[in-house]
């Protein structure tokens, strides 16, 4: 995501950029979700992340620059909320849901960019032109402005003349800030349109790779439940997942495919300490 640069704006300009409440919520929720994931509580992490998601996609209000700016900021914040949900859903084994979330984030970003590209672009053009005109005025009157600034005592007419010049100088700065302001949001909206492509690609690859494995499983081609049974019964598969978090992600996915599998649940219980493997029976060798 493009980090929006801090812009020192006059109060009238700053008023057009209300604090993104959803953004604050995402920033506050992310560490909670990450802590739950670190504790291998993937389902709880997903539930927490989902509290940030809207029931339906909010409409993009194109009424004026203020409403479009508000919606553009909201779109970026929504993207971050969906990104968090993708991460949690992926960990929880809800790969299809993670893919849907990533696609929804991309769709929201695309809608936002399509909405602001032209009107905000026109604002950039307007303020660039206004700034250029103001700079031309200053250039044409540079000697006179320098003369007025050098004088210690100005008569009322000269003071009025200098005040006008100082106003034009201020306009140059303000026009540059306005132009940068709108261009920043155009750039941010554009970058968001491709920000979720890697997530979509990863989830699609994982889902397709799993489907291929299930389809090629010799003992039951295309039978998901038989595949889960075979995989969870093979210690090598679980060990190949690496650390505890990797194993929990693997088992969580199996549990999504076959939520009724007692073997999967038993492995999850072993991993989380809710169950322990029975001690091996001692073999007593009888004396002959």
Helices and strands as residue ranges (DSSP letters): H 11-14, H 21-38, H 42-50, H 65-91, H 95-140, H 142-150, H 156-195, H 197-216, H 224-232, H 235-239, H 244-257, H 262-272
